[in-house]
Every structure is written in C-alpha cells, then in structure tokens.
Amino acid sequence: MKKNLVLLFISIATFSWGQNGANYALFPYQMNFVNPAYAGANEMTAIQLSSRNQWVSIENAPKVMSFAAGMPYKNNLGVGLNVLNSSIFVEQKTVVSADASYKLVLNEVSNLYLGLRGGGYFYNVDPLSLTTYGGVSDPSQQTQSSFTPVIGMGAYWQHEKFWVSYSIPQLIKLGKLDAAVNSAILVQHYLAGGTSVPLSGNISLKPAVILRKIGEQKPYMQYAGAIAFQEMVELGASYVSTGAAAITGLIRIGSFLDVGYAYEASTKSRLGGLKNQTHEFFIHVKFGGSGNTKADQPDENSADDSDEKQQDSPY
C-alpha cells in the first residue's frame, strides 16, 4: 500500500513538473528562468544558484537544480545563460539556454526590456532502473532520450514603483515519446507583476503575483508577499492556487549577496498524513553595477533624473 501511495504521488508530481521548470515559491527573485528579457536587467553581473527539493520524505521525489548568469553588455544589450536540471523517479530533464535582451529607455523612471532565448531541452528516462518482480525483465522497458530546441521570448517593464513581466519561454511543442512517460513539452505563458509599498520608516510591503498557462491545462495563479526591513531582511509567504503554501525569507548582505529560503507544504487535506515538505534555497551574487541593494524597489528618493537611471531587477 505504501509503495502504491508513493507511486501515486510521483505520478502527480510528474504531471505538474514535466513542463520545463519548477514552481519556485521565491519566484519574484528568479524570473530570469522564465523570461529572457531579465538578462542583464539589474545593470550588473549576477550569478544565481538555486535548488528545490519537493516532498523530501518520498524517495526519488522531484528535485530541481538551476544556475543562471547575466550581465549588461553594451549599447543597451544584456546577455544571460541558464541551466535547469530536474529529476523525478526515472526521469532526467535538462534545459540549457542563452538569453539576449535589449533595453528601451521609456522615460526617466521606466525601462522596457525585450528578450530572446535559444537553447536545448534534453530528456532522458531510464526504466531499466526500476525493480522488477518474478525475475522476468519487461521488454517494454527501454531507455529513451530526446533533444528539442528551445526558442523563447519575453518582455519586462521595469518602473521605479512596479514591474510587469510577460514571457513565452518555450514556443515549440513536442508530443510524448511514449504514452507511458510524460516527456511532452508544451507551450508556456507567464504573466507576472509586483510592486513595493512603503509602510513606515524603512519598512515596506512587496506583493507579487504570477499567472502560468501550460499548454491546454487550466491556468493557475501564485501569490507572494514579503515585508522588507531596511532592504536587508525580507519575511513573507507564498500561495499556489493548485494547493501549496510557503513561508519565505531573504537576507541581503551588502550590495553583493542575497540568500533566500522557502519552506512549502501542500494545503490539500488528502495529503495531510504525508510528510510533504518542500525546501527551496537560492544564493544570488552580484558584481559591479550601481551598488543599489534594493532588488524589488528602486530608490524613490534618488536625485538622478537622467535617462540612464539604473534600476535593479526584481530578483
């Protein structure tokens, strides 16, 4: 019974995780994974490492490791590199992509970034690692692999008081390799936005929301909010309409290092008897740039009124 229950949960996870990417609880800080327009948008060289371990009490549950790097180039251009690897049960999925963005200065307080993405999606499933019973091998268990080009596009409107993002990180649709495994790649749409609301003194509220539309599946929402204290510590929460909630935290060390963590659990009652905790972590290192540490809220008190006023990306 226990094995059947585990397999049931793995099947659910495969359905929700098989579409190139994780539903990060800390999504406002990791938008570069779904929108190529974020490449170099924080006006400094940045490197980010992320991990997400879902349902840690279940063997072979979903795990995602990701790497991202971005930097401004010249002539309002930005470049970036993303690597995202996810594993679940007998599946391994890796997306490697390069991003390029161009900044359009709209006015003194806002910029519009337009981005393109190109790369590849590597898929591998190895059912030979499954345990068989009766000593007879299953001839249908064959290792399968595939490669699909990745082509995506996105736009990112960066205003000193809010931000809006829309992207289609995967424009190519691919059917399943086999009916028994979920190797399908579906066209994805992401629409997100956020703002920063001063409360009192050096305390501010930072709400954000993202809408995801994956193929023909029903769209779903994710809501996040955090209280920032002197732009050094952020404490918040996240909720996914499909049934998950998280508490989140971020520590900012100077202008060069952000460390974030989220603890997530299912809100569905039928999962209440299972230890379904998810742990999410990221580290974001920044080099050069303006030294502005306000990642979600550009300095509203700045006296710089030039068209080249620097604004940091919301991640």
LOKERO-354851 format. One record per residue (C-alpha): x, y, z; residue number from 0. Coordinates in nm, 2 decimals. Each point is the difference from the previous one (the first is absolute). Example, Ala and Ser with C-alpha at 12.3 -4.5 7.8 and 13.67 -1.06 7.14 Angstrom:
residues 2
<rec><east>1.23</east><north>-0.45</north><up>0.78</up><finu>0</finu></rec>
<rec><east>0.14</east><north>0.34</north><up>-0.07</up><finu>1</finu></rec>
//
This chain:
residues 315
<rec><east>0.00</east><north>0.00</north><up>0.00</up><finu>0</finu></rec>
<rec><east>0.28</east><north>0.24</north><up>0.09</up><finu>1</finu></rec>
<rec><east>0.17</east><north>-0.07</north><up>-0.33</up><finu>2</finu></rec>
<rec><east>-0.32</east><north>0.07</north><up>-0.19</up><finu>3</finu></rec>
<rec><east>-0.04</east><north>0.32</north><up>0.19</up><finu>4</finu></rec>
<rec><east>0.35</east><north>0.11</north><up>-0.09</up><finu>5</finu></rec>
<rec><east>-0.05</east><north>-0.08</north><up>-0.36</up><finu>6</finu></rec>
<rec><east>-0.33</east><north>0.20</north><up>0.00</up><finu>7</finu></rec>
<rec><east>0.17</east><north>0.31</north><up>0.13</up><finu>8</finu></rec>
<rec><east>0.28</east><north>-0.04</north><up>-0.25</up><finu>9</finu></rec>
<rec><east>-0.25</east><north>-0.02</north><up>-0.28</up><finu>10</finu></rec>
<rec><east>-0.16</east><north>0.32</north><up>0.12</up><finu>11</finu></rec>
<rec><east>0.34</east><north>0.17</north><up>0.03</up><finu>12</finu></rec>
<rec><east>0.10</east><north>-0.12</north><up>-0.35</up><finu>13</finu></rec>
<rec><east>-0.32</east><north>0.16</north><up>-0.14</up><finu>14</finu></rec>
<rec><east>0.07</east><north>0.34</north><up>0.16</up><finu>15</finu></rec>
<rec><east>0.38</east><north>0.00</north><up>-0.04</up><finu>16</finu></rec>
<rec><east>0.04</east><north>-0.13</north><up>-0.35</up><finu>17</finu></rec>
<rec><east>-0.02</east><north>0.34</north><up>-0.17</up><finu>18</finu></rec>
<rec><east>0.35</east><north>0.14</north><up>0.02</up><finu>19</finu></rec>
<rec><east>0.04</east><north>0.16</north><up>0.34</up><finu>20</finu></rec>
<rec><east>-0.10</east><north>0.03</north><up>0.36</up><finu>21</finu></rec>
<rec><east>-0.27</east><north>0.20</north><up>0.16</up><finu>22</finu></rec>
<rec><east>0.24</east><north>0.19</north><up>0.22</up><finu>23</finu></rec>
<rec><east>-0.15</east><north>0.14</north><up>0.32</up><finu>24</finu></rec>
<rec><east>0.26</east><north>0.28</north><up>-0.03</up><finu>25</finu></rec>
<rec><east>-0.10</east><north>0.08</north><up>-0.36</up><finu>26</finu></rec>
<rec><east>0.04</east><north>0.38</north><up>0.02</up><finu>27</finu></rec>
<rec><east>0.37</east><north>-0.05</north><up>0.05</up><finu>28</finu></rec>
<rec><east>0.04</east><north>-0.27</north><up>-0.27</up><finu>29</finu></rec>
<rec><east>-0.20</east><north>0.14</north><up>-0.30</up><finu>30</finu></rec>
<rec><east>0.31</east><north>-0.04</north><up>-0.22</up><finu>31</finu></rec>
<rec><east>-0.08</east><north>-0.37</north><up>-0.04</up><finu>32</finu></rec>
<rec><east>-0.33</east><north>0.08</north><up>-0.17</up><finu>33</finu></rec>
<rec><east>0.07</east><north>0.33</north><up>-0.17</up><finu>34</finu></rec>
<rec><east>0.31</east><north>0.07</north><up>-0.22</up><finu>35</finu></rec>
<rec><east>-0.06</east><north>0.37</north><up>0.02</up><finu>36</finu></rec>
<rec><east>0.15</east><north>-0.01</north><up>0.35</up><finu>37</finu></rec>
<rec><east>0.35</east><north>-0.06</north><up>-0.14</up><finu>38</finu></rec>
<rec><east>0.21</east><north>0.28</north><up>0.13</up><finu>39</finu></rec>
<rec><east>-0.30</east><north>0.20</north><up>0.12</up><finu>40</finu></rec>
<rec><east>0.15</east><north>0.07</north><up>0.34</up><finu>41</finu></rec>
<rec><east>0.28</east><north>0.20</north><up>-0.16</up><finu>42</finu></rec>
<rec><east>0.27</east><north>-0.22</north><up>0.15</up><finu>43</finu></rec>
<rec><east>0.15</east><north>-0.34</north><up>-0.04</up><finu>44</finu></rec>
<rec><east>-0.19</east><north>-0.26</north><up>0.20</up><finu>45</finu></rec>
<rec><east>0.02</east><north>-0.37</north><up>0.07</up><finu>46</finu></rec>
<rec><east>-0.27</east><north>-0.20</north><up>0.17</up><finu>47</finu></rec>
<rec><east>-0.02</east><north>-0.36</north><up>0.13</up><finu>48</finu></rec>
<rec><east>-0.33</east><north>-0.15</north><up>0.10</up><finu>49</finu></rec>
<rec><east>-0.13</east><north>-0.33</north><up>0.12</up><finu>50</finu></rec>
<rec><east>-0.34</east><north>-0.14</north><up>0.08</up><finu>51</finu></rec>
<rec><east>-0.07</east><north>-0.33</north><up>0.16</up><finu>52</finu></rec>
<rec><east>-0.36</east><north>-0.10</north><up>0.00</up><finu>53</finu></rec>
<rec><east>-0.17</east><north>-0.25</north><up>0.23</up><finu>54</finu></rec>
<rec><east>0.33</east><north>-0.08</north><up>0.18</up><finu>55</finu></rec>
<rec><east>-0.15</east><north>-0.30</north><up>0.18</up><finu>56</finu></rec>
<rec><east>-0.06</east><north>-0.18</north><up>-0.33</up><finu>57</finu></rec>
<rec><east>0.28</east><north>-0.18</north><up>-0.17</up><finu>58</finu></rec>
<rec><east>0.07</east><north>0.12</north><up>-0.36</up><finu>59</finu></rec>
<rec><east>-0.23</east><north>0.30</north><up>0.04</up><finu>60</finu></rec>
<rec><east>0.05</east><north>0.30</north><up>-0.22</up><finu>61</finu></rec>
<rec><east>0.32</east><north>0.19</north><up>0.03</up><finu>62</finu></rec>
<rec><east>0.11</east><north>0.31</north><up>-0.19</up><finu>63</finu></rec>
<rec><east>0.34</east><north>0.15</north><up>-0.02</up><finu>64</finu></rec>
<rec><east>0.05</east><north>0.32</north><up>-0.20</up><finu>65</finu></rec>
<rec><east>0.27</east><north>0.24</north><up>-0.10</up><finu>66</finu></rec>
<rec><east>-0.03</east><north>0.35</north><up>-0.15</up><finu>67</finu></rec>
<rec><east>0.24</east><north>0.27</north><up>-0.10</up><finu>68</finu></rec>
<rec><east>-0.07</east><north>0.33</north><up>-0.16</up><finu>69</finu></rec>
<rec><east>0.18</east><north>0.33</north><up>-0.07</up><finu>70</finu></rec>
<rec><east>-0.05</east><north>0.32</north><up>-0.20</up><finu>71</finu></rec>
<rec><east>0.21</east><north>0.01</north><up>-0.31</up><finu>72</finu></rec>
<rec><east>0.01</east><north>0.32</north><up>-0.19</up><finu>73</finu></rec>
<rec><east>-0.23</east><north>0.23</north><up>-0.20</up><finu>74</finu></rec>
<rec><east>-0.29</east><north>-0.10</north><up>0.23</up><finu>75</finu></rec>
<rec><east>0.05</east><north>-0.37</north><up>-0.06</up><finu>76</finu></rec>
<rec><east>0.00</east><north>-0.27</north><up>0.26</up><finu>77</finu></rec>
<rec><east>0.10</east><north>-0.37</north><up>-0.01</up><finu>78</finu></rec>
<rec><east>-0.08</east><north>-0.29</north><up>0.22</up><finu>79</finu></rec>
<rec><east>0.04</east><north>-0.38</north><up>0.04</up><finu>80</finu></rec>
<rec><east>-0.24</east><north>-0.24</north><up>0.17</up><finu>81</finu></rec>
<rec><east>0.04</east><north>-0.36</north><up>0.09</up><finu>82</finu></rec>
<rec><east>-0.29</east><north>-0.18</north><up>0.17</up><finu>83</finu></rec>
<rec><east>0.01</east><north>-0.37</north><up>0.09</up><finu>84</finu></rec>
<rec><east>-0.30</east><north>-0.19</north><up>0.14</up><finu>85</finu></rec>
<rec><east>-0.02</east><north>-0.36</north><up>0.11</up><finu>86</finu></rec>
<rec><east>-0.29</east><north>-0.21</north><up>0.11</up><finu>87</finu></rec>
<rec><east>-0.02</east><north>-0.37</north><up>0.03</up><finu>88</finu></rec>
<rec><east>0.16</east><north>-0.14</north><up>-0.32</up><finu>89</finu></rec>
<rec><east>-0.01</east><north>0.33</north><up>-0.19</up><finu>90</finu></rec>
<rec><east>0.28</east><north>0.25</north><up>-0.05</up><finu>91</finu></rec>
<rec><east>-0.08</east><north>0.33</north><up>-0.18</up><finu>92</finu></rec>
<rec><east>0.25</east><north>0.28</north><up>-0.07</up><finu>93</finu></rec>
<rec><east>-0.05</east><north>0.33</north><up>-0.17</up><finu>94</finu></rec>
<rec><east>0.30</east><north>0.20</north><up>-0.11</up><finu>95</finu></rec>
<rec><east>-0.07</east><north>0.35</north><up>-0.15</up><finu>96</finu></rec>
<rec><east>0.16</east><north>0.32</north><up>-0.09</up><finu>97</finu></rec>
<rec><east>-0.18</east><north>0.33</north><up>0.03</up><finu>98</finu></rec>
<rec><east>0.04</east><north>0.34</north><up>-0.17</up><finu>99</finu></rec>
<rec><east>-0.19</east><north>0.32</north><up>0.10</up><finu>100</finu></rec>
<rec><east>-0.02</east><north>0.35</north><up>-0.12</up><finu>101</finu></rec>
<rec><east>-0.09</east><north>0.30</north><up>0.22</up><finu>102</finu></rec>
<rec><east>-0.23</east><north>0.27</north><up>-0.12</up><finu>103</finu></rec>
<rec><east>0.00</east><north>0.31</north><up>0.22</up><finu>104</finu></rec>
<rec><east>-0.36</east><north>0.11</north><up>0.01</up><finu>105</finu></rec>
<rec><east>0.04</east><north>0.30</north><up>0.23</up><finu>106</finu></rec>
<rec><east>0.18</east><north>0.11</north><up>0.31</up><finu>107</finu></rec>
<rec><east>-0.16</east><north>-0.26</north><up>0.23</up><finu>108</finu></rec>
<rec><east>-0.06</east><north>-0.31</north><up>-0.22</up><finu>109</finu></rec>
<rec><east>0.17</east><north>-0.23</north><up>-0.25</up><finu>110</finu></rec>
<rec><east>-0.13</east><north>-0.27</north><up>-0.22</up><finu>111</finu></rec>
<rec><east>0.21</east><north>-0.31</north><up>-0.06</up><finu>112</finu></rec>
<rec><east>-0.06</east><north>-0.23</north><up>-0.30</up><finu>113</finu></rec>
<rec><east>0.16</east><north>-0.34</north><up>0.01</up><finu>114</finu></rec>
<rec><east>0.06</east><north>-0.31</north><up>-0.22</up><finu>115</finu></rec>
<rec><east>0.10</east><north>-0.35</north><up>0.11</up><finu>116</finu></rec>
<rec><east>0.17</east><north>-0.29</north><up>-0.18</up><finu>117</finu></rec>
<rec><east>0.12</east><north>-0.33</north><up>0.12</up><finu>118</finu></rec>
<rec><east>-0.09</east><north>-0.36</north><up>0.04</up><finu>119</finu></rec>
<rec><east>-0.22</east><north>-0.24</north><up>0.21</up><finu>120</finu></rec>
<rec><east>0.16</east><north>-0.34</north><up>0.08</up><finu>121</finu></rec>
<rec><east>-0.22</east><north>-0.27</north><up>0.12</up><finu>122</finu></rec>
<rec><east>0.09</east><north>-0.35</north><up>0.13</up><finu>123</finu></rec>
<rec><east>-0.20</east><north>-0.28</north><up>0.16</up><finu>124</finu></rec>
<rec><east>0.16</east><north>-0.32</north><up>0.13</up><finu>125</finu></rec>
<rec><east>-0.27</east><north>-0.25</north><up>0.10</up><finu>126</finu></rec>
<rec><east>0.28</east><north>-0.27</north><up>0.02</up><finu>127</finu></rec>
<rec><east>0.07</east><north>0.13</north><up>0.35</up><finu>128</finu></rec>
<rec><east>-0.35</east><north>-0.11</north><up>0.11</up><finu>129</finu></rec>
<rec><east>-0.03</east><north>-0.30</north><up>0.22</up><finu>130</finu></rec>
<rec><east>-0.17</east><north>-0.29</north><up>-0.17</up><finu>131</finu></rec>
<rec><east>-0.16</east><north>-0.30</north><up>0.17</up><finu>132</finu></rec>
<rec><east>-0.01</east><north>-0.36</north><up>-0.10</up><finu>133</finu></rec>
<rec><east>0.35</east><north>0.01</north><up>-0.15</up><finu>134</finu></rec>
<rec><east>-0.13</east><north>0.08</north><up>-0.35</up><finu>135</finu></rec>
<rec><east>0.10</east><north>0.32</north><up>-0.17</up><finu>136</finu></rec>
<rec><east>-0.25</east><north>0.21</north><up>-0.17</up><finu>137</finu></rec>
<rec><east>0.09</east><north>0.05</north><up>-0.38</up><finu>138</finu></rec>
<rec><east>-0.20</east><north>0.32</north><up>0.00</up><finu>139</finu></rec>
<rec><east>0.25</east><north>0.16</north><up>0.24</up><finu>140</finu></rec>
<rec><east>0.24</east><north>0.18</north><up>-0.23</up><finu>141</finu></rec>
<rec><east>0.21</east><north>0.30</north><up>0.06</up><finu>142</finu></rec>
<rec><east>-0.13</east><north>0.30</north><up>-0.19</up><finu>143</finu></rec>
<rec><east>0.16</east><north>0.34</north><up>-0.07</up><finu>144</finu></rec>
<rec><east>-0.08</east><north>0.30</north><up>-0.21</up><finu>145</finu></rec>
<rec><east>0.12</east><north>0.35</north><up>-0.09</up><finu>146</finu></rec>
<rec><east>-0.23</east><north>0.29</north><up>-0.08</up><finu>147</finu></rec>
<rec><east>0.11</east><north>0.35</north><up>-0.09</up><finu>148</finu></rec>
<rec><east>-0.11</east><north>0.27</north><up>0.24</up><finu>149</finu></rec>
<rec><east>-0.12</east><north>0.33</north><up>-0.14</up><finu>150</finu></rec>
<rec><east>-0.16</east><north>0.26</north><up>0.22</up><finu>151</finu></rec>
<rec><east>-0.07</east><north>0.37</north><up>0.03</up><finu>152</finu></rec>
<rec><east>-0.11</east><north>0.25</north><up>0.27</up><finu>153</finu></rec>
<rec><east>-0.05</east><north>0.36</north><up>0.11</up><finu>154</finu></rec>
<rec><east>0.07</east><north>0.16</north><up>0.33</up><finu>155</finu></rec>
<rec><east>-0.13</east><north>0.35</north><up>0.09</up><finu>156</finu></rec>
<rec><east>0.21</east><north>0.14</north><up>0.29</up><finu>157</finu></rec>
<rec><east>-0.15</east><north>0.31</north><up>0.17</up><finu>158</finu></rec>
<rec><east>0.14</east><north>0.16</north><up>0.32</up><finu>159</finu></rec>
<rec><east>-0.33</east><north>-0.09</north><up>0.18</up><finu>160</finu></rec>
<rec><east>-0.10</east><north>-0.34</north><up>-0.16</up><finu>161</finu></rec>
<rec><east>0.10</east><north>-0.26</north><up>-0.25</up><finu>162</finu></rec>
<rec><east>-0.19</east><north>-0.21</north><up>-0.26</up><finu>163</finu></rec>
<rec><east>0.13</east><north>-0.31</north><up>-0.19</up><finu>164</finu></rec>
<rec><east>-0.14</east><north>-0.20</north><up>-0.28</up><finu>165</finu></rec>
<rec><east>0.18</east><north>-0.29</north><up>-0.17</up><finu>166</finu></rec>
<rec><east>-0.03</east><north>-0.31</north><up>-0.21</up><finu>167</finu></rec>
<rec><east>0.32</east><north>-0.19</north><up>0.09</up><finu>168</finu></rec>
<rec><east>-0.09</east><north>-0.30</north><up>-0.21</up><finu>169</finu></rec>
<rec><east>-0.16</east><north>0.06</north><up>-0.34</up><finu>170</finu></rec>
<rec><east>0.05</east><north>-0.36</north><up>-0.13</up><finu>171</finu></rec>
<rec><east>-0.25</east><north>-0.27</north><up>0.08</up><finu>172</finu></rec>
<rec><east>0.10</east><north>-0.37</north><up>0.01</up><finu>173</finu></rec>
<rec><east>-0.22</east><north>-0.30</north><up>0.05</up><finu>174</finu></rec>
<rec><east>0.09</east><north>-0.29</north><up>0.23</up><finu>175</finu></rec>
<rec><east>0.27</east><north>-0.25</north><up>-0.10</up><finu>176</finu></rec>
<rec><east>-0.21</east><north>-0.27</north><up>0.15</up><finu>177</finu></rec>
<rec><east>-0.35</east><north>-0.02</north><up>0.15</up><finu>178</finu></rec>
<rec><east>0.15</east><north>-0.14</north><up>0.32</up><finu>179</finu></rec>
<rec><east>0.23</east><north>0.29</north><up>0.08</up><finu>180</finu></rec>
<rec><east>-0.07</east><north>0.38</north><up>0.03</up><finu>181</finu></rec>
<rec><east>0.26</east><north>0.13</north><up>-0.24</up><finu>182</finu></rec>
<rec><east>-0.23</east><north>0.25</north><up>-0.17</up><finu>183</finu></rec>
<rec><east>0.12</east><north>0.36</north><up>-0.04</up><finu>184</finu></rec>
<rec><east>-0.28</east><north>0.26</north><up>0.00</up><finu>185</finu></rec>
<rec><east>-0.02</east><north>0.36</north><up>-0.10</up><finu>186</finu></rec>
<rec><east>0.03</east><north>0.21</north><up>0.32</up><finu>187</finu></rec>
<rec><east>-0.13</east><north>0.35</north><up>0.08</up><finu>188</finu></rec>
<rec><east>0.10</east><north>0.20</north><up>0.31</up><finu>189</finu></rec>
<rec><east>-0.15</east><north>0.33</north><up>0.11</up><finu>190</finu></rec>
<rec><east>0.13</east><north>0.16</north><up>0.32</up><finu>191</finu></rec>
<rec><east>0.02</east><north>0.33</north><up>0.19</up><finu>192</finu></rec>
<rec><east>0.09</east><north>0.15</north><up>0.33</up><finu>193</finu></rec>
<rec><east>0.05</east><north>0.32</north><up>0.18</up><finu>194</finu></rec>
<rec><east>0.15</east><north>0.15</north><up>0.32</up><finu>195</finu></rec>
<rec><east>-0.22</east><north>0.19</north><up>0.25</up><finu>196</finu></rec>
<rec><east>0.17</east><north>0.21</north><up>0.27</up><finu>197</finu></rec>
<rec><east>-0.16</east><north>-0.06</north><up>0.34</up><finu>198</finu></rec>
<rec><east>0.20</east><north>0.19</north><up>0.25</up><finu>199</finu></rec>
<rec><east>0.36</east><north>0.10</north><up>0.05</up><finu>200</finu></rec>
<rec><east>0.22</east><north>-0.26</north><up>-0.18</up><finu>201</finu></rec>
<rec><east>-0.28</east><north>-0.26</north><up>-0.01</up><finu>202</finu></rec>
<rec><east>-0.18</east><north>-0.08</north><up>-0.33</up><finu>203</finu></rec>
<rec><east>-0.25</east><north>-0.26</north><up>-0.13</up><finu>204</finu></rec>
<rec><east>0.09</east><north>-0.19</north><up>-0.32</up><finu>205</finu></rec>
<rec><east>-0.29</east><north>-0.18</north><up>-0.16</up><finu>206</finu></rec>
<rec><east>0.04</east><north>-0.20</north><up>-0.33</up><finu>207</finu></rec>
<rec><east>-0.21</east><north>-0.23</north><up>-0.21</up><finu>208</finu></rec>
<rec><east>0.06</east><north>-0.23</north><up>-0.29</up><finu>209</finu></rec>
<rec><east>-0.24</east><north>-0.17</north><up>-0.24</up><finu>210</finu></rec>
<rec><east>0.11</east><north>-0.32</north><up>-0.17</up><finu>211</finu></rec>
<rec><east>-0.16</east><north>-0.16</north><up>-0.31</up><finu>212</finu></rec>
<rec><east>0.16</east><north>-0.33</north><up>-0.11</up><finu>213</finu></rec>
<rec><east>-0.14</east><north>-0.15</north><up>-0.32</up><finu>214</finu></rec>
<rec><east>-0.37</east><north>-0.08</north><up>0.02</up><finu>215</finu></rec>
<rec><east>0.01</east><north>-0.02</north><up>0.38</up><finu>216</finu></rec>
<rec><east>-0.21</east><north>0.23</north><up>0.21</up><finu>217</finu></rec>
<rec><east>0.19</east><north>0.32</north><up>0.09</up><finu>218</finu></rec>
<rec><east>0.10</east><north>0.03</north><up>0.37</up><finu>219</finu></rec>
<rec><east>0.12</east><north>0.28</north><up>0.22</up><finu>220</finu></rec>
<rec><east>0.27</east><north>0.05</north><up>0.25</up><finu>221</finu></rec>
<rec><east>0.00</east><north>0.28</north><up>0.25</up><finu>222</finu></rec>
<rec><east>0.29</east><north>0.12</north><up>0.21</up><finu>223</finu></rec>
<rec><east>0.06</east><north>0.28</north><up>0.25</up><finu>224</finu></rec>
<rec><east>0.28</east><north>0.10</north><up>0.22</up><finu>225</finu></rec>
<rec><east>0.08</east><north>0.27</north><up>0.27</up><finu>226</finu></rec>
<rec><east>0.34</east><north>0.16</north><up>-0.06</up><finu>227</finu></rec>
<rec><east>0.19</east><north>0.15</north><up>0.29</up><finu>228</finu></rec>
<rec><east>0.26</east><north>0.26</north><up>-0.11</up><finu>229</finu></rec>
<rec><east>0.04</east><north>-0.20</north><up>-0.32</up><finu>230</finu></rec>
<rec><east>0.22</east><north>-0.24</north><up>0.19</up><finu>231</finu></rec>
<rec><east>-0.25</east><north>-0.27</north><up>0.12</up><finu>232</finu></rec>
<rec><east>-0.32</east><north>-0.11</north><up>-0.16</up><finu>233</finu></rec>
<rec><east>-0.26</east><north>-0.23</north><up>0.15</up><finu>234</finu></rec>
<rec><east>-0.31</east><north>-0.12</north><up>-0.19</up><finu>235</finu></rec>
<rec><east>-0.23</east><north>-0.27</north><up>-0.13</up><finu>236</finu></rec>
<rec><east>-0.10</east><north>-0.15</north><up>-0.33</up><finu>237</finu></rec>
<rec><east>-0.32</east><north>-0.19</north><up>-0.11</up><finu>238</finu></rec>
<rec><east>-0.07</east><north>-0.20</north><up>-0.31</up><finu>239</finu></rec>
<rec><east>-0.36</east><north>-0.04</north><up>-0.11</up><finu>240</finu></rec>
<rec><east>0.07</east><north>-0.37</north><up>-0.08</up><finu>241</finu></rec>
<rec><east>0.04</east><north>-0.06</north><up>0.37</up><finu>242</finu></rec>
<rec><east>0.33</east><north>0.09</north><up>0.16</up><finu>243</finu></rec>
<rec><east>0.11</east><north>0.27</north><up>0.25</up><finu>244</finu></rec>
<rec><east>0.35</east><north>0.11</north><up>0.11</up><finu>245</finu></rec>
<rec><east>0.18</east><north>0.23</north><up>0.24</up><finu>246</finu></rec>
<rec><east>0.29</east><north>0.18</north><up>-0.15</up><finu>247</finu></rec>
<rec><east>0.30</east><north>0.20</north><up>0.11</up><finu>248</finu></rec>
<rec><east>0.28</east><north>0.20</north><up>-0.15</up><finu>249</finu></rec>
<rec><east>0.32</east><north>0.15</north><up>0.15</up><finu>250</finu></rec>
<rec><east>0.19</east><north>0.26</north><up>-0.20</up><finu>251</finu></rec>
<rec><east>0.37</east><north>0.05</north><up>0.09</up><finu>252</finu></rec>
<rec><east>0.12</east><north>0.33</north><up>-0.13</up><finu>253</finu></rec>
<rec><east>-0.04</east><north>0.06</north><up>-0.37</up><finu>254</finu></rec>
<rec><east>0.15</east><north>-0.33</north><up>-0.12</up><finu>255</finu></rec>
<rec><east>-0.18</east><north>-0.30</north><up>0.16</up><finu>256</finu></rec>
<rec><east>-0.36</east><north>-0.11</north><up>0.04</up><finu>257</finu></rec>
<rec><east>-0.09</east><north>-0.33</north><up>0.17</up><finu>258</finu></rec>
<rec><east>-0.36</east><north>-0.13</north><up>-0.01</up><finu>259</finu></rec>
<rec><east>-0.19</east><north>-0.29</north><up>0.15</up><finu>260</finu></rec>
<rec><east>-0.35</east><north>-0.13</north><up>-0.02</up><finu>261</finu></rec>
<rec><east>-0.19</east><north>-0.28</north><up>0.18</up><finu>262</finu></rec>
<rec><east>-0.30</east><north>-0.13</north><up>-0.18</up><finu>263</finu></rec>
<rec><east>-0.27</east><north>-0.25</north><up>0.07</up><finu>264</finu></rec>
<rec><east>-0.32</east><north>-0.12</north><up>-0.16</up><finu>265</finu></rec>
<rec><east>-0.33</east><north>0.15</north><up>0.11</up><finu>266</finu></rec>
<rec><east>-0.20</east><north>-0.30</north><up>-0.13</up><finu>267</finu></rec>
<rec><east>-0.16</east><north>-0.20</north><up>0.28</up><finu>268</finu></rec>
<rec><east>0.05</east><north>-0.33</north><up>-0.17</up><finu>269</finu></rec>
<rec><east>0.38</east><north>0.06</north><up>0.03</up><finu>270</finu></rec>
<rec><east>-0.02</east><north>0.09</north><up>0.37</up><finu>271</finu></rec>
<rec><east>0.12</east><north>-0.34</north><up>0.12</up><finu>272</finu></rec>
<rec><east>0.32</east><north>0.02</north><up>-0.21</up><finu>273</finu></rec>
<rec><east>0.31</east><north>0.19</north><up>0.07</up><finu>274</finu></rec>
<rec><east>-0.01</east><north>0.20</north><up>-0.31</up><finu>275</finu></rec>
<rec><east>0.24</east><north>0.29</north><up>0.08</up><finu>276</finu></rec>
<rec><east>0.19</east><north>0.17</north><up>-0.27</up><finu>277</finu></rec>
<rec><east>0.32</east><north>0.20</north><up>0.05</up><finu>278</finu></rec>
<rec><east>0.11</east><north>0.27</north><up>-0.23</up><finu>279</finu></rec>
<rec><east>0.33</east><north>0.19</north><up>0.01</up><finu>280</finu></rec>
<rec><east>0.18</east><north>0.25</north><up>-0.21</up><finu>281</finu></rec>
<rec><east>0.32</east><north>0.21</north><up>0.01</up><finu>282</finu></rec>
<rec><east>0.04</east><north>0.31</north><up>-0.22</up><finu>283</finu></rec>
<rec><east>0.34</east><north>0.16</north><up>-0.04</up><finu>284</finu></rec>
<rec><east>0.04</east><north>0.34</north><up>-0.17</up><finu>285</finu></rec>
<rec><east>0.31</east><north>0.17</north><up>-0.13</up><finu>286</finu></rec>
<rec><east>0.05</east><north>0.36</north><up>-0.10</up><finu>287</finu></rec>
<rec><east>-0.30</east><north>0.22</north><up>-0.10</up><finu>288</finu></rec>
<rec><east>-0.14</east><north>0.29</north><up>0.20</up><finu>289</finu></rec>
<rec><east>0.02</east><north>-0.17</north><up>0.33</up><finu>290</finu></rec>
<rec><east>-0.38</east><north>0.06</north><up>0.06</up><finu>291</finu></rec>
<rec><east>-0.12</east><north>-0.28</north><up>0.23</up><finu>292</finu></rec>
<rec><east>-0.37</east><north>0.05</north><up>-0.05</up><finu>293</finu></rec>
<rec><east>-0.08</east><north>-0.29</north><up>-0.22</up><finu>294</finu></rec>
<rec><east>-0.38</east><north>0.05</north><up>0.00</up><finu>295</finu></rec>
<rec><east>-0.02</east><north>0.37</north><up>0.06</up><finu>296</finu></rec>
<rec><east>0.22</east><north>0.25</north><up>-0.19</up><finu>297</finu></rec>
<rec><east>0.10</east><north>0.30</north><up>0.21</up><finu>298</finu></rec>
<rec><east>-0.30</east><north>0.24</north><up>-0.02</up><finu>299</finu></rec>
<rec><east>0.20</east><north>0.27</north><up>0.17</up><finu>300</finu></rec>
<rec><east>0.28</east><north>0.00</north><up>-0.25</up><finu>301</finu></rec>
<rec><east>0.08</east><north>0.34</north><up>-0.15</up><finu>302</finu></rec>
<rec><east>0.13</east><north>-0.15</north><up>-0.32</up><finu>303</finu></rec>
<rec><east>-0.24</east><north>0.10</north><up>-0.28</up><finu>304</finu></rec>
<rec><east>0.20</east><north>-0.11</north><up>-0.30</up><finu>305</finu></rec>
<rec><east>-0.14</east><north>-0.25</north><up>-0.25</up><finu>306</finu></rec>
<rec><east>0.28</east><north>-0.24</north><up>0.10</up><finu>307</finu></rec>
<rec><east>-0.13</east><north>-0.02</north><up>0.36</up><finu>308</finu></rec>
<rec><east>0.08</east><north>-0.35</north><up>0.12</up><finu>309</finu></rec>
<rec><east>-0.27</east><north>-0.23</north><up>0.14</up><finu>310</finu></rec>
<rec><east>0.05</east><north>-0.34</north><up>0.14</up><finu>311</finu></rec>
<rec><east>-0.18</east><north>-0.31</north><up>-0.12</up><finu>312</finu></rec>
<rec><east>-0.27</east><north>-0.13</north><up>0.24</up><finu>313</finu></rec>
<rec><east>0.19</east><north>-0.32</north><up>0.05</up><finu>314</finu></rec>
//
